[in-house]
Amino acid sequence: MKRPSWSELQAVKTIAEQHSFRLAADVLGLKRSTLSHTIKGLEATLGVRLFHRTTRSVALTDAGEMLLSRLSPLLEEMDELLNDVTASGHQPYGTLRISASDAAISLLLEKVLPTFIQQKPGIEVDLVAQGQLVDIVALGFDAGIRLIEDVPKDMVAIHLSGPVRFVTVASPDYLASRAKIEHPQDVMQHTCLRQRLPSGKRYHWEYQRNGQQLALDVPGSLTLDSSALMVEAAVAGLGLAYVPERYAQSWLASGRLITLLDDWTISSQGIALYFPQNRHMPVALRLFVDTIKATLRAQD
């Protein structure tokens, strides 16, 4: 039997990912008729049908599913191998895809990316801001960045920051004509900017002091799904916000926001970059991790 070519196997993977011959042809830079002819030829060579085709959809057959499940890791490993070999004698290149919260991206922009982009201009960094925790492997990301408590246990984690403090903030204008806040329960008498979690549930504001813990489902007429937007709303005088301190730092420094209940705050362990531990690490990711470690050492 004739052995399938690299381009034929890559075509199978791309069609399965795009669920469309037309979209896959665009990704591969081919004509749709050329791609269709390639797959028909491969199916004839293998003696099996790889795709169910209708006018509306394309789906893998059982044989196609079996081929792709074994093929995908091999194609990824081959891409990484070729990249490693090329990078050994030339300026490293490639794309590094990272899923992160907007706060984590802000941290990278400030602390890591200026150095990394200057030193590794051949590597393209693709940062995707996502509020929800996603399966980075299934979605094709090289790494993710989240609060350490949210990092999956089967991942390798590299600390990017120290503890992340959560604060209650408001604008001076909002507080000027309203009752003082001296205890977390006092916020229940105020207008609060509520946060919606990716699950659809509202986030409960958490407080802790001397072993006493509170989780409050605060009142409010405005619900947002972004800490950055909550800070903007607080600056506009629309109510109290409860956010990681980093989001509010510039507004706190300018006096546009002030913190409340400072003796009741809680902290996360910090933010971490994470990636699968049982996969070959791409060159781009390895170099990025090296830059992170060097940056953290320089800050110590």
Residue, then its C-alpha position, 0 to 999 in steps of 0.5 A: m500500500k502506498r504510504p500517505s503523504w504529509s500533506e494528505l494527513q494534514a488535510v484530514k486533520t484540518i478538515a476535521e477541525q474546520h468541519s468543512f472542506r471550504l474552510a479547510a481549503d482556505v486554511l491550507g491555501l488550496k482550492r476546494s476541488t484540489l482538497s476534495h480530490t486529495i481526500k478521495g485519493l487518500e480514501a482510495t489508497l486506504g480502502v476506507r471512507l474517512f468523511h461523511r459528506t452532505t451538502r450541509s456538514v462534514a463529519l468523520t466516519d468511525a475509520g476517520e475518527m480512529l485515524l485522527s485520534r492516533l494521527s493528531p499527536l504525531l502531527e503535533e510532535m512532528d511540527e514541534l520537532l521540525n521547529d526545534v531543529t530549525a530553531s537550533g541554528h536560526q532565530p526561533y520562530g512559531t506561534l505561542r497561544i495562551s488563554a488568560s484572564d485580562a488581568a493576567i494579560s495586563l501582567l504579561l504586558e507589563k512584566v514579561l512581554p517587552t523583554f520576550i518580544q525584543q529578544k525573540p522577534g520571530i515568535e508570535v504571541d497570541l493572547v486570548a482573553q477569556g473569563q472562563l476556565v477552558d480546556i487548553v489542550a482541547l482548544g489548541f492552546d500552548a498554555g493558560i494563565r489563571l489564579i493558582e487555585d484554578v489551575p488543573k491538578d495535572m498541569v505544570a504551574i509556573h508562578l507569575s505573581g505573589p498573592v492577589r488581594f481582593v478589595t472592595v472599592a468605591s468612588p468618593d462621590y458615591l460614598a459622600s452621601r451614603a452610610k459608612i461601611e465598617h463591617p462587611q454586612d454594611v455593604m448589603q445596604h448599598t448599591c453593589l456591582r455584581q459579577r456573573l461567573p462563567s457558569g451563570k451564577r453570581y459571585h458572592w463577595e468573600y471576607q475573612r478576619n480573625g477566623q471569621q468568614l463571610a460570603l455575601d450575595v450582594p444587592g445591586s441592579l447592575t451585573l457584569d462579567s468582567s472585573a475591568l468593567m466593574v472597576e470602570a462602573a465603580v469609577a463612574g459612581l455606580g456602586l461598590a465593586y469587589v475585584p482583584e486589587r490589580y484592576a483598581q491600582s491606577w484608580l486608587a493611586s489617582g484617588r478616583l477610587i478608595t478601598l473599604l474594609d481593608d482589615w477584612t480582605i482575602s487573598s489568592q495564592g497568586i497567578a500562574l502560567y500552566f501547561p500539560q506535563n506529559r507533552h513535548m514542550p514547544v520551543a516557543l513555550r520553553l523560551f517563554v518560560d525561561t523569560i518568565k523565570a529570568t524576570l522573576r529572578a530579576q525582581d527578587 
